[in-house]
Amino acid sequence: MESQIDINNKKPDQTIRNQSMKSKSNLIVVALMTIIIVLLGLIWHLNFKNPDAVRTVIQPNFKEKDNTKTQQTYTSPSPEDVMSFLQSPLLLKNAQTETWETYTIKEVGVSFQLPSQITQKGNLITLERKSPEMGYVLCFTYEKDNKPLVINTNEYLAKCNSDSEFTAGTTSIDFTAGREGDLLDSQGYGYLPKKENDSRQYYYEKLNLNRKSEIYEDSVNEVINPQKVSILKVYGIDSYKWGSRAFGKGKVGAIINISHNPRYTGLVFQMKLDDNLTLALFDQILSTLKFSK
């Protein structure tokens, strides 16, 4: 007779083995959870109890950059210097200007001389652009700054670059364009009637389409240079004084009137001030202005 095996006799052993495997699995899970809790506790301790330790461990030891050479040291002119600049009644030429390079804007018949502090910054050119709407804009500045700004594939925004170190410009009497204006759009200046009990002279700038805009009285003064050219000197103040017009602190300008020109009635000069481009230097530039024949 064949011996028979009762498979039910193995069930207790198998149960024991299964329970043993479960116990081992539970121990592994508990161990992993313990390790995770310890790691989290260590991270919390490093971050909140000793934050300097984190910086010491994870922060690369880079050398601190020396920014002393790149820091701007330019100091704005004092109120006394500004008043002296505006109130000097006559511009006198300096012997140094004899060595300066002469430039002429033929479109308005004006010539002037510029020092190396300006000419060495780039090639200076005159450019006349047609507005996408109506009229023209005339710009004299660095070639690198005279690239037109694209509105779309067919049109260009006719505008002089008011952020250039040195610029001369104006717009034609019929000029219109879909943008805000700035000082370089001015078309000359005029005189406002005297105010009662006030001896000061007030001025306005001529704008396109026969418009006028009063100029803030504390920022301008009219002078005459050795060539008998009348010049309205303008010092940049808070931009809000000029409404929406972009001419603020750190800039200095001058407006002259142009006569007998069918397209342009004025011209504006503008310079950004720094350690080399000073109020005194701008005065010397204005002293060389003359109408070319």
Stockholm file with secondary structure:
# STOCKHOLM 1.0

chainA/1-293         MESQIDINNKKPDQTIRNQSMKSKSNLIVVALMTIIIVLLGLIWHLNFKNPDAVRTVIQPNFKEKDNTKTQQTYTSPSPEDVMSFLQSPLLLKNAQTETWETYTIKEVGVSFQLPSQITQKGNLITLERKSPEMGYVLCFTYEKDNKPLVINTNEYLAKCNSDSEFTAGTTSIDFTAGREGDLLDSQGYGYLPKKENDSRQYYYEKLNLNRKSEIYEDSVNEVINPQKVSILKVYGIDSYKWGSRAFGKGKVGAIINISHNPRYTGLVFQMKLDDNLTLALFDQILSTLKFSK
#=GR chainA/1-293 SS CCCCCCGGGGHHHHHHHHHHHHHHHHHHHHHHHHHHHHHHHHHHIIIIICHHHHHHHHSCCCCCCCCTTTSCCCCCCCHHHHHHHHHCSBCCCCGGGGGSEEEEETTTTEEEEECHHHHTTSCEEEEEEECSSBSEEEEEEEGGGCCCEESSSSCEECCCCTTSSEEEEEECTTCBCSSCCCGGGCCCEEEECCCTTCCCCEEEEEEGGGEEEECCGGGEEEEECTTCCEEEEEECCCGGGGTTCCCCTTEEEEEEECCSCSSCSEEEEEEECCSSSCHHHHHHHHHTCEECC
#=GC SS_cons         CCCCCCGGGGHHHHHHHHHHHHHHHHHHHHHHHHHHHHHHHHHHIIIIICHHHHHHHHSCCCCCCCCTTTSCCCCCCCHHHHHHHHHCSBCCCCGGGGGSEEEEETTTTEEEEECHHHHTTSCEEEEEEECSSBSEEEEEEEGGGCCCEESSSSCEECCCCTTSSEEEEEECTTCBCSSCCCGGGCCCEEEECCCTTCCCCEEEEEEGGGEEEECCGGGEEEEECTTCCEEEEEECCCGGGGTTCCCCTTEEEEEEECCSCSSCSEEEEEEECCSSSCHHHHHHHHHTCEECC
//
